Amino acid sequence: MKKWTIDILHEIDPKDFETLLSGLFSKIGYKTELTQYSRDRGIDIVIMIENFGLSHTWLVQAKRYSGPVGVKEVREYSSLRYRDRVDGVIMVTTSSFTKEAIEEAAEHNLKLIDGKLLVEMLNHYLPDACIDPVYIPEIRAEREMKEIGNGTILKRGERLLANEVVMIGSEKFTMTLTNRNIFLKKESSGLFPKRLDIEERIDIKEILGIHCEPDRLIMITGKKKLTMYPISCGKLALIKETLKTLRPEYLKGEYLTLSSRNRGQIIMLTNRRVIVADLTQGIRYEISNSKIVGVEIKGGFLKKDSLIITEDTEKMTKHQLDVDAPLRWKEMIEQCVRTC
C-alpha cells in the first residue's frame, strides 16, 4: 500500500500542502479555516476546538522546506500568539528544525511538527489521501468549486460540502451546501441556453433542524416565520449527513430536539418551544416551554396514546397532540422545561 513520504510532500504545490494540513487537522477533530492564500499575514490555517463552552484556537504556519527551519522563522511566528490573542502557534514543515529553533519555540508555546512526525500523522489519519487527494474533503471541495460556476460566489473561508439535484416538493433544484450557506438554484430556459439561477440563499444559522423520513427529509428554517423544505433525491443520505454537520459552535440559539409528522401536520420540540405546523401554511400554534406546567399521556383500551400538554396562559389550556413515541416526547419536554 502506498504511504506518505517526505519526497511525496515535496512534490505537492504549496497551496495544496496547506489544504492537506487543513484536512489533517480536520480529521484529528479540529474545526479548520484556510486563510486567503498570499494575504494571510503570516497565518496559513486557523484551527479551533469548542466543546461545551470551552474553546481553544491555534494558528498554523506551513513550511514546505527542504532545508531546516531556523530560529529566525520561529521567532517571527511566535509573535503571532500575542498579536492575535490565541492559545498558541503550530509550525509544520516537511524538513526539520535547528536546535536553536526548538529552544526558542519552547519559550513561546510554539509547537513544532517536523517532516518525520508529519509523515507519521498523515499515514495514521489520512492514509487514503496518499492514493487520491480527493479523499480530503477540503481538496475535493476545491475541485468541485471549479465545476459549480452558475454565478455562485463563495466567500473567504466558505467551502463546498455538497452539490446535488433535489426535489423540493414537486420542483427540481440544484442544492449547493457550503459550511455557511445553502443555495437553491433552479434551471431556467427560454431563447437563451439553459442556466441555473439562484432562487434562494439560506444562512445555516437559520436552520432549526431536520425531520427525517425513509424517503425524504424536511429541513426547517427560520424563527418567527418557519419555512419547511420537503427534500427528496437519489443521494438523500449524503444530504442528511451534510445537513447534520451544519450547526457548529455548539448549537447556539434555537434548535430542534424532536419531531413527529401526522399527515400534513408536523409537530416539533425545540429547546424553546413546542410548534404545531402545517407543511404548506406554516405555524398553526406554538407553546413556549416556559409556560408548560404539565405533560401527561392519555389513552385507553384500543385507543392510541396521546400527549397532553398543559399551558399556563390567562387560564390553563390543554393541548392534545398525536405524536410517535409519546413517552419519549414527555421525557424530552420535561427536560426542556426544566432547563429553559
C-alpha positions as CSV (number, residue, x, y, z in Angstrom):
1,M,0.0,0.0,0.0
2,K,1.3,3.4,-1.0
3,K,2.4,5.6,2.0
4,W,3.2,9.2,2.6
5,T,6.9,10.1,2.4
6,I,8.9,13.3,2.6
7,D,9.5,13.1,-1.2
8,I,5.8,13.0,-1.9
9,L,5.2,16.0,0.3
10,H,7.9,17.9,-1.6
11,E,6.0,17.3,-4.9
12,I,2.9,19.0,-3.6
13,D,2.1,22.5,-4.6
14,P,2.5,24.9,-1.6
15,K,-1.3,25.8,-1.7
16,D,-2.2,22.2,-1.9
17,F,0.1,21.5,1.0
18,E,-1.8,24.0,3.2
19,T,-5.1,22.3,2.1
20,L,-3.6,18.9,3.0
21,L,-2.7,20.2,6.5
22,S,-6.2,21.6,6.9
23,G,-7.6,18.2,6.0
24,L,-5.3,16.5,8.5
25,F,-6.3,18.8,11.5
26,S,-9.9,18.4,10.5
27,K,-9.6,14.6,10.6
28,I,-8.0,14.9,14.1
29,G,-11.1,16.7,15.3
30,Y,-10.4,20.4,14.8
31,K,-12.7,22.9,13.0
32,T,-10.3,24.4,10.4
33,E,-10.3,27.5,8.3
34,L,-7.8,28.1,5.5
35,T,-6.8,31.8,5.2
36,Q,-6.7,33.6,1.9
37,Y,-3.6,32.5,0.0
38,S,-0.8,35.1,-0.1
39,R,-2.8,37.5,2.1
40,D,-2.6,35.6,5.4
41,R,-0.4,38.0,7.4
42,G,1.7,35.0,8.4
43,I,-1.2,32.7,9.1
44,D,-2.0,29.7,6.8
45,I,-4.7,27.9,8.8
46,V,-6.8,28.6,11.9
47,I,-7.8,25.5,13.9
48,M,-10.4,25.5,16.7
49,I,-12.0,23.1,19.1
50,E,-15.1,24.1,21.1
51,N,-16.9,21.8,23.5
52,F,-19.5,22.9,26.0
53,G,-18.2,26.5,26.1
54,L,-14.5,25.5,26.3
55,S,-12.6,26.7,23.3
56,H,-9.1,26.6,22.0
57,T,-7.7,28.4,18.9
58,W,-4.4,27.8,17.3
59,L,-2.7,29.4,14.3
60,V,-0.8,27.0,11.9
61,Q,2.1,28.1,9.7
62,A,3.1,25.7,6.9
63,K,6.7,25.4,5.6
64,R,7.2,23.1,2.7
65,Y,11.0,23.3,3.0
66,S,13.9,21.0,2.1
67,G,16.3,22.7,4.5
68,P,16.0,23.1,8.3
69,V,13.8,25.8,9.7
70,G,15.9,28.2,11.8
71,V,15.4,30.3,14.9
72,K,14.7,33.4,12.8
73,E,11.4,31.9,11.4
74,V,10.4,30.5,14.8
75,R,10.9,33.9,16.5
76,E,8.9,35.6,13.7
77,Y,5.9,33.4,14.1
78,S,6.0,33.1,17.8
79,S,4.8,36.7,18.0
80,L,1.5,35.7,16.3
81,R,0.2,34.2,19.5
82,Y,0.4,37.6,21.2
83,R,-0.8,39.6,18.2
84,D,-3.9,37.6,17.6
85,R,-4.5,36.5,21.2
86,V,-4.8,32.8,20.6
87,D,-3.8,29.8,22.6
88,G,-0.7,29.0,20.6
89,V,1.0,28.7,17.2
90,I,1.9,25.5,15.4
91,M,4.7,25.4,12.8
92,V,4.6,22.4,10.4
93,T,7.5,21.7,8.0
94,T,8.4,18.9,5.6
95,S,12.0,19.2,6.8
96,S,13.4,19.7,10.4
97,F,14.1,22.4,13.0
98,T,17.5,23.5,14.2
99,K,18.4,23.1,17.9
100,E,18.2,26.9,18.4
101,A,14.7,26.9,16.8
102,I,13.5,24.2,19.1
103,E,14.8,26.0,22.2
104,E,13.1,29.3,21.0
105,A,9.8,27.5,20.4
106,A,9.7,26.1,23.9
107,E,9.8,29.6,25.4
108,H,6.7,30.8,23.5
109,N,4.3,27.8,23.5
110,L,5.0,27.3,19.8
111,K,4.5,23.7,18.8
112,L,6.7,22.1,16.1
113,I,5.8,19.3,13.7
114,D,8.8,18.2,11.6
115,G,8.7,16.2,8.4
116,K,9.1,12.8,10.2
117,L,6.3,13.4,12.6
118,L,4.1,14.9,9.8
119,V,4.5,11.7,7.7
120,E,3.5,9.5,10.7
121,M,0.4,11.7,11.3
122,L,-0.6,11.6,7.6
123,N,-0.2,7.8,7.4
124,H,-2.3,7.4,10.5
125,Y,-5.1,9.9,9.8
126,L,-5.2,10.3,6.0
127,P,-3.7,7.1,4.5
128,D,-6.1,7.0,1.6
129,A,-5.3,10.6,0.6
130,C,-1.9,9.5,-0.5
131,I,-3.6,7.3,-3.2
132,D,-6.0,10.0,-4.3
133,P,-6.2,13.5,-2.7
134,V,-9.9,13.6,-3.3
135,Y,-10.3,11.7,-0.1
136,I,-9.5,15.0,1.7
137,P,-12.8,17.0,1.9
138,E,-11.1,20.3,1.5
139,I,-9.3,19.2,-1.7
140,R,-12.5,17.6,-3.0
141,A,-14.4,20.8,-2.3
142,E,-11.8,22.9,-4.2
143,R,-12.1,20.6,-7.2
144,E,-15.9,20.7,-7.2
145,M,-16.0,24.5,-6.7
146,K,-14.4,24.9,-10.1
147,E,-17.3,22.9,-11.5
148,I,-20.1,24.8,-9.9
149,G,-20.0,28.1,-11.8
150,N,-23.6,29.3,-12.3
151,G,-22.8,32.6,-10.7
152,T,-22.4,31.2,-7.1
153,I,-19.6,33.2,-5.3
154,L,-18.1,31.5,-2.3
155,K,-16.6,34.0,0.2
156,R,-13.4,33.7,2.1
157,G,-13.5,30.7,4.4
158,E,-16.5,29.3,2.7
159,R,-16.1,25.8,1.2
160,L,-18.3,23.4,-0.7
161,L,-19.8,20.4,1.1
162,A,-22.3,19.0,-1.4
163,N,-23.8,19.9,-4.7
164,E,-26.8,17.7,-5.6
165,V,-30.0,17.8,-7.7
166,V,-33.0,17.5,-5.4
167,M,-36.8,17.7,-5.5
168,I,-38.3,20.2,-3.1
169,G,-42.0,19.4,-3.2
170,S,-42.7,19.0,-6.9
171,E,-40.0,21.3,-8.1
172,K,-36.4,20.4,-9.1
173,F,-33.5,22.4,-7.7
174,T,-29.7,22.1,-7.6
175,M,-28.9,22.3,-3.9
176,T,-25.4,23.7,-3.1
177,L,-24.4,23.3,0.5
178,T,-21.4,25.1,2.0
179,N,-20.2,25.5,5.6
180,R,-22.0,28.8,5.7
181,N,-24.9,28.8,3.3
182,I,-27.4,26.7,1.3
183,F,-28.0,27.9,-2.2
184,L,-31.1,26.7,-4.1
185,K,-30.7,27.0,-7.8
186,K,-33.5,26.4,-10.4
187,E,-33.0,25.7,-14.0
188,S,-34.3,28.4,-16.4
189,S,-34.8,28.1,-20.1
190,G,-36.0,30.2,-23.0
191,L,-34.5,31.7,-26.1
192,F,-31.0,31.5,-24.4
193,P,-29.1,28.5,-23.3
194,K,-30.3,26.9,-20.0
195,R,-28.7,28.2,-16.9
196,L,-29.1,27.8,-13.1
197,D,-30.4,30.9,-11.3
198,I,-30.0,31.3,-7.6
199,E,-33.6,31.3,-6.2
200,E,-32.7,31.4,-2.5
201,R,-29.9,31.6,-0.1
202,I,-30.3,30.2,3.4
203,D,-27.9,31.1,6.2
204,I,-27.0,27.9,8.1
205,K,-27.7,29.9,11.4
206,E,-31.4,29.9,10.3
207,I,-31.6,26.1,10.3
208,L,-33.5,24.8,13.3
209,G,-33.0,21.1,12.3
210,I,-34.3,18.3,10.0
211,H,-37.2,15.9,10.3
212,C,-36.1,12.6,8.7
213,E,-38.3,10.0,7.0
214,P,-37.4,6.9,4.9
215,D,-37.8,8.5,1.5
216,R,-37.4,12.2,2.3
217,L,-36.4,14.8,4.9
218,I,-37.9,18.1,5.9
219,M,-35.5,20.9,6.5
220,I,-36.9,23.5,8.9
221,T,-35.6,27.1,8.9
222,G,-36.5,30.4,10.4
223,K,-37.6,31.8,13.7
224,K,-40.9,33.6,14.0
225,K,-41.8,32.6,10.4
226,L,-40.9,28.9,9.8
227,T,-40.2,27.6,6.4
228,M,-40.2,23.8,5.7
229,Y,-38.5,22.3,2.7
230,P,-39.6,18.7,1.9
231,I,-36.5,17.3,0.2
232,S,-36.1,14.0,-1.7
233,C,-33.2,12.9,-4.0
234,G,-31.1,9.9,-5.0
235,K,-28.4,10.8,-2.5
236,L,-30.7,11.6,0.4
237,A,-28.2,10.0,2.9
238,L,-25.5,12.4,1.8
239,I,-27.8,15.5,2.1
240,K,-28.9,14.2,5.5
241,E,-25.4,13.7,6.9
242,T,-24.2,17.1,5.5
243,L,-27.1,19.0,7.0
244,K,-26.4,17.4,10.4
245,T,-22.9,18.9,10.4
246,L,-24.1,22.4,9.6
247,R,-24.7,23.7,13.1
248,P,-21.4,24.0,14.8
249,E,-20.4,26.2,17.9
250,Y,-22.4,24.3,19.7
251,L,-26.0,24.7,18.6
252,K,-26.2,28.4,19.7
253,G,-29.7,29.8,19.5
254,E,-32.9,27.7,18.9
255,Y,-32.5,24.1,17.6
256,L,-34.8,21.1,17.0
257,T,-34.7,18.3,19.5
258,L,-37.6,16.1,18.5
259,S,-40.2,16.0,15.6
260,S,-43.2,13.9,14.5
261,R,-45.4,14.1,11.5
262,N,-49.1,13.2,11.2
263,R,-50.2,13.5,7.6
264,G,-49.8,17.2,6.6
265,Q,-49.0,18.3,10.1
266,I,-45.6,18.3,11.7
267,I,-45.1,18.7,15.5
268,M,-41.7,20.0,16.7
269,L,-40.0,20.4,20.0
270,T,-37.1,22.9,20.2
271,N,-35.1,23.9,23.2
272,R,-37.5,26.9,23.5
273,R,-41.0,25.9,22.3
274,V,-43.4,23.2,21.0
275,I,-44.5,24.1,17.5
276,V,-47.5,22.6,15.6
277,A,-47.2,23.5,12.0
278,D,-48.8,22.8,8.6
279,L,-46.4,21.7,5.8
280,T,-47.9,24.2,3.4
281,Q,-49.2,27.0,5.7
282,G,-46.5,27.2,8.4
283,I,-47.1,27.6,12.1
284,R,-50.6,26.8,13.4
285,Y,-49.8,27.5,17.0
286,E,-46.9,27.3,19.4
287,I,-46.3,26.8,23.1
288,S,-43.4,28.4,25.0
289,N,-41.5,25.8,27.1
290,S,-41.5,28.4,29.9
291,K,-45.4,28.3,30.0
292,I,-45.7,24.5,30.1
293,V,-46.8,23.4,33.6
294,G,-47.8,19.8,32.9
295,V,-47.3,16.9,30.5
296,E,-49.2,13.6,30.5
297,I,-50.1,10.7,28.3
298,K,-53.7,9.6,27.9
299,G,-55.0,6.6,26.1
300,G,-57.3,3.8,26.8
301,F,-58.5,0.4,25.6
302,L,-57.9,0.1,21.9
303,K,-57.0,3.8,21.7
304,K,-53.7,5.3,20.6
305,D,-51.9,7.1,23.4
306,S,-51.9,10.9,23.0
307,L,-49.7,13.6,24.5
308,I,-51.5,16.2,26.6
309,I,-49.6,19.5,27.3
310,T,-51.0,21.9,29.9
311,E,-50.1,25.5,29.1
312,D,-50.4,28.3,31.7
313,T,-51.8,31.4,29.8
314,E,-54.5,33.5,31.4
315,K,-56.2,30.2,32.1
316,M,-54.9,26.6,32.0
317,T,-55.1,25.3,28.4
318,K,-54.7,21.7,27.4
319,H,-53.3,20.7,24.0
320,Q,-53.7,17.2,22.7
321,L,-51.0,16.1,20.3
322,D,-50.8,12.8,18.3
323,V,-47.1,12.0,18.2
324,D,-44.9,9.0,17.6
325,A,-43.4,7.6,20.9
326,P,-45.4,9.9,23.3
327,L,-43.4,8.7,26.3
328,R,-40.2,9.9,24.6
329,W,-41.9,13.2,23.9
330,K,-43.0,13.5,27.6
331,E,-39.4,12.9,28.8
332,M,-37.9,15.4,26.4
333,I,-40.5,18.1,27.1
334,E,-39.9,17.8,30.8
335,Q,-36.2,18.1,30.3
336,C,-36.6,21.2,28.1
337,V,-39.0,22.8,30.6
338,R,-36.5,22.3,33.5
339,T,-33.6,23.9,31.6
340,C,-35.5,26.8,29.8
